[in-house]
């Protein structure tokens, strides 16, 4: 691995994570202004002890987290790579770290939700083994949502 890349397990209180999530939200609302009303309540930054932040040259450039969905399942949340760091495999690395961490806690399945215009994200998730499933709560009935699942 590139020695300029550092992966950190942290919490949602991490300032770099908070800043990356703010950039994620800004990019989502710019790309999906028509969806903001339906999705805003799903993008609240919750207290979360399972956060990964990736640093490139000591700058936070990628993040993701997971939360417990049920006894066997986690939900991947808040996946983001800064525009200047895209194309380096950092989204896939973030996802791998989250899945490994979840397995350490005994989880066997991961689910996630993304939006229909996120073609790059959908492609990445399918590439690493996620399959499209019926929308789960709170995304049932939201036409813009694409829900996915993987055994981890």
N, C-alpha and C positions, 0 to 999 in steps of 0.2 A: 504494500500500500504506500502511496505517496506520503513521505514523512512530513509534508506540509499540512496534512489532514489529521485532525484530532476529533475523536468521537467522545462525547461526554454524556453520561447518564445523569439526569438532574430532575428537577421538579418544575411545575408550572409557575413557580415563583421566580425562576431564573430570568433575569432582566433581558438576556439575549433571546430567550424563547418568547417572551412577551413582545419584544420588538419584531421578531420574525412573524408572529401571529398577526400583529397589526398590519404588516406588509401583505400578508396573505389575505386578510379581510379586505384591505384596500383594493387589491388586484381582483378579488372575486366580485366586489360590488361594481367595479369599473366594467368588468366583463359581463356581468349579469344584473344590470340595474332593475330589470323587470322581476327578478326573483327575490329581491331583498326582503320584502314583506313576508314571504313564505318561509324563508330560511334564517332570518336574523336570530330567532330564539334558539336555533340549533347550533349557533356559532359563539355562544357565550363561553368565555374562557373559564373552565372549572378548575378547582383545586385538583391537581393531578400529580401523584408521585412517580409517574412512569413516562418521563420525557427524555427524548434524545435530541441533542443539539450537535451539529457537525460544524467544525471550524476549519476554514481554509486560510492559511497564513494568519492565524489567530483572529480571524473575523468570522462571526457566526453567519453561516450561509444556508443552512438547511436544518429542518426540524420535523418532528413528528411525536406523537404520544399514543398511548392506548389506555383504555379504561375497561373495567370489567363489565361485560354484558350479561353473562350468567356464569354458572359454576365452571363451565368448560370453554367459554367464548369471551374473547376480547374484541373491542371495537377500535380500529385504527382511526386516529383523529389528527387533524391539524398538520397534515403533510404539506411541506412547502420547501422549495429551493429558490433562493434568490436568483433573479434573472442572470446576473453575472457569473453564477456558478452552475448553470444548467449545462447538460451534456457531459458531465464528468462522472455520472453514475452515482451521485450522492443521494438521489431519491431512493434508488434500489438499496443502497447501503443503509440508509435510515430505516427502511422497511425491514431489512434483514435483522438489524439490531433490535428493533421492537419485537419481532417474532421470536428471536432467540430469548430475549428477556422474558416474554410471556410464557414460553415453554419452561423456563426455570421456575415459574410459579405454578406449573402444572396445567396450563391452558392448552387445548388441543385444536382450537378453531379460531380464526380471525375473520371478522366481517368489517366492511367499510362502506362508505357512501361517497360518491363523487358526483359532479354535475355533468350533464350530457355534452357540454362543449369542451370538456377536459379530455380531448382525444388522446393527448400524450399520456395523461395519467391512466386512462382506461387501458391503453396499450401496454404501459408498464405493468399494471396490475395483472393483466392477462398473461404477459410474458413470464411473470414469476409465479403463476399458478392459480390466480384468483379467477373465479367463474361468476358470471352475472346471475343473480338470484332475484326473486321477487323482493320488492321493497319491504323492509322491516320498519317497525316504529322507531322514530317518529316520521319516517319518510313515506309511509303508505299514502297513496293518493297524490303524491307530488310528482308530476310528470317529468320534471327536470332531473330527478334523482336517478342515479344508476347505483344499485347496491350490489356488492360482490362478497364472495366467501372463499375461504381456503382452509384446508387442514394444515396445521403448522407443526 
